[in-house]
Amino acid sequence: MANSTSANLKLTVQATGENSGTWGQITNTNLLILEQAIGGFTTFNLTNANRALTFTNGALSNGKNDVIKLTGTLAANRIVTIPDSIEKVYNVQNACDHAGNTLTFKTSGGTGVLLCEGNNYVLYSDGTNIVKLSEQRNWRAVTANETVQAGAQLLVNTNGGAVTITLPASPATGDEVSFIDQGYDFNTNALTVGRNSSNIANAASDLVVNTQGAGFSLVYSGDATTGWTYREK
């Protein structure tokens, strides 16, 4: 009976009587792969290209790491993929500057999860698609116009001039974006929240905020007429 390969981490499953003289080397490689899956860390720069994570049979491979840090300024929409049929948990730190582009973590055939700039995630693959288990949302400072992703928490500083933050396109029910007037300047240079084709609080118009010190969150209601609505009033 010949050796086989495990479904997810691609470990070498040794058959009885096989691998005379190499059993220990194969076992050590399997242990290193397990170490990589439990505590391995790697970084990928996505500035100029998508990234397809690899799962080589019986060898250390970049897709087997536990923690993945994504970096770079995105020059276009980017995708990180793992092969279909893999079942695995990932801790993902999104340290990319999206520069108005999107970043998706997905299986080859799945739809995946859109990652928000600056946030951290626990994701898992069920063998068919990537699912978001949890998201750590982090506040970040913004001083210029930007299109954001769901989950953004923005300290908007308009000291140097008015700023327009454009909401995500095609939002899903429960998507949320939060804003704080970092420099207490909205009364001088207003924040404009661009609706990106969705209504905001029943209105088919952008939201202009000129209240000094304003802080608020918008949640997508799932109702096209209501559109984005206030989490607190």
Order of alpha helices (4+ residues) and beta strands (2+ residues): beta-beta-alpha-beta-beta-beta-beta-beta-beta-beta-beta-beta-beta-beta-beta-beta-beta-beta-beta-beta-beta
